[in-house]
Amino acid sequence: MAKVLLGLGSNVGDRLLYLQKAIEKISEMECTILKNSSSIYETEPYGKKDQPYFLNMVVEIESELSPLEILGKTKQIEKQLGRRKSIKWGPREIDIDILYYDSLSFENDEIIIPHPEVMKRRFVLIPLKEIEPEFKDPKSGLSISEILDKCEINEDVKKLYPPILLKHKGV
């Protein structure tokens, strides 16, 4: 089974409820076990600043699904929760990104793994460090702490809620 780290975010409507529902649906994915969840952080918007603050978190799963299968499932979850096509870095009900898939480096027209923006986003790095403090980026070989130290973008990231309690299910 592959260890997969997902980034979740919401800044429209009941942000916490969208995160809870997304985690529920992720836990129902076939051949997948929900392993861990970070605290929930309130973060200023990245890229497009004139919009509400986000709630962000990182979730660890183990899955027998391929990266493209996980991408398909997470896009389906986003759609089920009301996400519509929007402008880049714009407001969204829910956003689910594959940050890392084991130590895989992979790129095609649909996805790039590791996520190309991970090293620039404190709102991903801080919750990632919380649940995987020893994790090393497979491309750079740097630990999450080292990446955070080098991160030049200093957006506001504030811990707001404890981790969402997870229901573990077997494969």
N, C-alpha and C positions, 0 to 999 in steps of 0.2 A: 504494500500500500504506500502511496506517495503522501508525503507531508506537504500540505498546501496552506499557504497563508493568504487570507482574503482581507481586503480593506473594505469597510462599509461606511457609508455616509448618507446624511439626509439633512436638508435645510428647508423643507416645505411641509406645512401642516404639522401634525403631531410627530415630530422628529423621532422621539423615543419609541413610539408605537411602530413606526416604520422599521426601525432597527430590530425591535422585538419580533415583528412578523417575518422579517427577512431571515433572522436566525432560526425561527421555527421552520421555515420552508427549507433552509439549508440543511437542517437536521433531518428532514424527511427525504433528502436526496438519496437515491439508490447507491449502494456500494460505498457509502460515505459515513464516517463517524465524526461527530463534532467533539473536538478534544479540549479546546480552551477558548477563552474569550477575555479580551482586555476590559479595563474600565472604559467608560464612555467619556469622551472629551468634547468640550465645546471649542470650536476653532473658527477663526476668521476665514472668510472665503479665500480661496487660492485662485489667482488669475483674474477673475472678474469680481471686483470688490463691492459693487453696489447691489448687494443682495444679503439676505439674512445669514447669520452665523450657522455653521454646520454642527451636527453631532457626528463624531467619527469614532470608530473602533476597529480593532483587528480581531479576526477569528482564525483559529487553527483547526483544520480538518485533516483527516486521513481518508484517502479515497483510492479506489481502484479505477476511477474514471480518468480518461486522458485529459490533458489541458483543454482541448477543443470541446470535449463533452462537458466539462465543468463550465466553460465559457457559455455554452448553449443553455445549460441549466440555470446559471446565474442571470443571464439575459431574460430568460423566461420568468424567473422570480421577479425581476425588476418590472417587467410588463404586467404581471399579475398584481403587483402592488401599485400600479397606476403610473409608472414612469412613461413619459412621452419623449419623443425626440426633442432635444433642446440644443441651445447654443453651447459651444465648448465652454466648460467651466461654469455653466449657468446653474440656476436653481434646479433641484431635483428632489422628488419624493424619496427615492432610494438610488444609491449607486453602489454596485458591488464589483470590485476589481480583484483580479488574481494578481497578487503581489509577487509571490514565489511559488514554484512547484518543485519541491525537492531542491536539488542543485542544478536543475535544468536551465540551460540558456536556449531559447527557442524564439523564432520570429517567422511570421507569415503575414498575409494581408489582413488577417483578423485579430492577431494578438502578438504581443511581445512579452516574453518572460525572461528575466524578471521585469516587472513593470518599469517602463523607462523613466518614470518620474519619482520613483521611490526615494532616491537619494536626495531629492530636493524638498521633500514634504515632511516637515516636522509632525504634522497631524497624522501621519502614518508611522513615522519612526518612533515617536514617543510611546504609543500603545504597543507597537511591535516589540520595543525593548522591554516593556512591562511583562509580556508573556514569553518572550524568547530572548533573554538577556545575553545568551552566549551565541546567538545566531550570527553567522557570517554571510555576507552577500557573496554569492558564488562567482560573480563577475569580477569584483574588485578584491575579494578576499578580506575586506574590512569587516570588523564587528559593527553591530548597530550603534554602539557607543562611539566608535571612531567616526562613523558616518555622521552621527548627530553633531559631533565636535566640528566637522568640516562643513556642515550645512549652512549655507550663506543666507538662505531665506529664513527670516525670524518671525513668522506669523505667530499670533497669540494662540496658545494651546492650553486649555484649563480643564483639569479633571473635574467632571460634573457628577457622574453616577458610578456606582460600583459595577463590576461585571454582571451581565445578564446570566442568571442561573441557567445552566444547560441541562438538557435531558439527553443522556447518552443512549444511543441505540446501537445494536449490533448490525453487522453487515449482512 
